[in-house]
Amino acid sequence: MIVAPQFRHTGLAKRIKRKIFELSRQKYPEAKIFSLTSGLAVMKMNHELGFEPVTYSELTSDEAFWENCKSCVNCPILLSKERKNCLCTAMLYDPKQKTAGM
């Protein structure tokens, strides 16, 4: 997610991320939610929502998911490592883990 400069540091990204997360959980309550990021702010937001850092092997092998990485500056690194690691941090929200941990 990229927020226009005039709206940065207003909490807009956090509100958008939280709303998307809530809607995803309502529509697909059993779905795992993945996130790849190199930004500390996104990692903090993800952690607040219940995401945990994971290894790349715990992410999906679905080509549609990885297709979104092609526009990233780190994509050559990801591909050279056979999608096993990258400069981005992989994070996962697993509703089954959240239920088990409660």
C-alpha positions in Angstrom: 0.0 0.0 0.0 1.3 3.4 -0.9 -0.2 6.5 0.7 0.0 9.9 -1.0 2.5 12.2 0.7 -0.1 14.7 1.9 -1.9 11.8 3.8 1.1 10.2 5.4 1.5 10.3 9.2 -2.3 10.7 9.6 -3.1 7.1 10.4 -4.8 6.6 7.1 -2.7 3.5 6.1 -3.4 1.9 9.4 -7.2 2.5 9.1 -7.2 1.1 5.5 -5.2 -1.9 6.5 -7.4 -2.7 9.5 -10.6 -2.3 7.4 -9.2 -4.6 4.7 -8.2 -7.1 7.3 -11.6 -7.0 9.0 -13.5 -7.4 5.7 -11.2 -10.3 4.7 -11.9 -12.1 8.0 -15.6 -11.6 7.7 -15.8 -12.9 4.1 -13.2 -15.7 4.5 -13.0 -16.4 8.3 -10.9 -19.6 7.8 -8.4 -18.2 5.3 -4.8 -17.7 6.0 -3.6 -14.1 5.2 -0.1 -13.5 3.9 1.9 -10.4 3.8 5.3 -9.6 2.4 7.0 -6.3 3.4 10.3 -4.6 3.9 8.7 -1.7 5.7 8.8 -1.5 9.5 5.5 0.4 9.7 3.7 -2.4 7.8 5.4 -5.0 10.0 4.1 -3.2 13.1 0.6 -2.9 11.7 0.6 -6.6 10.8 1.8 -7.6 14.3 -1.0 -5.5 15.8 -3.5 -7.5 13.7 -2.1 -10.8 14.8 0.4 -11.6 12.0 3.5 -13.6 12.9 6.8 -13.7 11.0 7.2 -17.0 9.1 9.7 -18.6 6.7 8.9 -18.4 3.0 8.2 -22.2 3.0 5.1 -21.4 5.0 3.6 -19.2 2.3 1.5 -20.3 -0.5 2.8 -21.9 -3.7 -0.1 -20.3 -5.7 1.3 -18.5 -8.7 -1.3 -15.8 -8.5 0.1 -14.7 -5.1 3.6 -14.5 -6.4 2.6 -12.7 -9.6 2.1 -9.6 -7.4 5.9 -9.6 -6.5 6.9 -8.9 -10.1 6.6 -5.2 -9.8 8.8 -5.1 -6.7 12.4 -3.9 -6.9 13.4 -7.0 -4.9 11.8 -9.5 -7.3 15.2 -10.5 -8.9 16.5 -11.5 -5.5 13.3 -13.5 -4.8 13.5 -15.3 -8.1 17.3 -16.0 -7.8 16.5 -17.7 -4.4 13.8 -19.8 -5.9 11.2 -18.0 -3.8 12.7 -19.3 -0.6 13.7 -15.9 0.8 14.0 -12.3 -0.1 14.7 -8.9 1.5 11.0 -8.8 2.5 9.7 -10.2 5.7 7.1 -12.9 5.3 4.2 -12.6 7.7 1.2 -14.8 8.2 -2.2 -14.6 10.0 -3.5 -18.1 10.6 -6.9 -18.1 12.2 -6.4 -21.7 13.3 -3.3 -20.7 15.3 -5.2 -17.7 16.8 -8.0 -20.1 17.9 -5.5 -22.6 19.3 -3.6 -19.9 21.2 -6.7 -18.5 22.9 
